[in-house]
Amino acid sequence: MGYQNIGLVGSRLENAFNPNSQRAVSDFDLTHQVNANWLAQLPFGRGRRFASHGSSVSDALVGGWELRGVGRWTSGFPFSVDVGQNWPTDWQYTGLAQLVGSKPHTGVYRHPNGSVTLFADPAAAQSQFVIPFPGSGASRNVLRGQGYAELDLSLIKNWRIAERQNIQFTWGVFNVLNQVRFNAQGVGSAVTSIEQAPQQFGTYSSLLTQPRVMQFALRYEF
């Protein structure tokens, strides 16, 4: 049996007789989130700080530029370790693993076999969790994955050809820094299957970000 993607396993009510055992931060908790949006007209061309008295030809080259941007950064989502095809308390409700050792440190670790995992030592991290006995508690949302980060920029050039006519060129770049952020909700962390393949515990299988993409546009406004 191969490793499984955990999904949002923390949302399950594992033990209806003891709901307080599932108390933890919510599945969609983001401790920190920073959003920034801006539009800046570059100080070149007529009426600007630089080249303000240039000719119409020079203004057509250096004037009318704008820089627009959107940036977002967040801390990581919490997640739980699944026990796979086991039902510690309720039939058809697979449970969560119980943390019995120290909480493993999570990050992004690249291994010689080409895999990327949450843990520097997947086998040691797996050994900190066990399948709970029926009726006992589990450890919900005790780990956090990598957060999201992206910067999008657009460079815009306007040519005013008449009072009510304008030509606009746009060069847009999404994920300018080509950052890679891994999805903690797409890791293989089912205890039962990982006992057979400890090196796969916490292996990332999906991304939060997309590779850098550029687009160009030319628009006539009237």
Order of alpha helices (4+ residues) and beta strands (2+ residues): beta-alpha-beta-beta-beta-beta-beta-alpha-beta-beta-beta-beta-beta-alpha-beta-beta
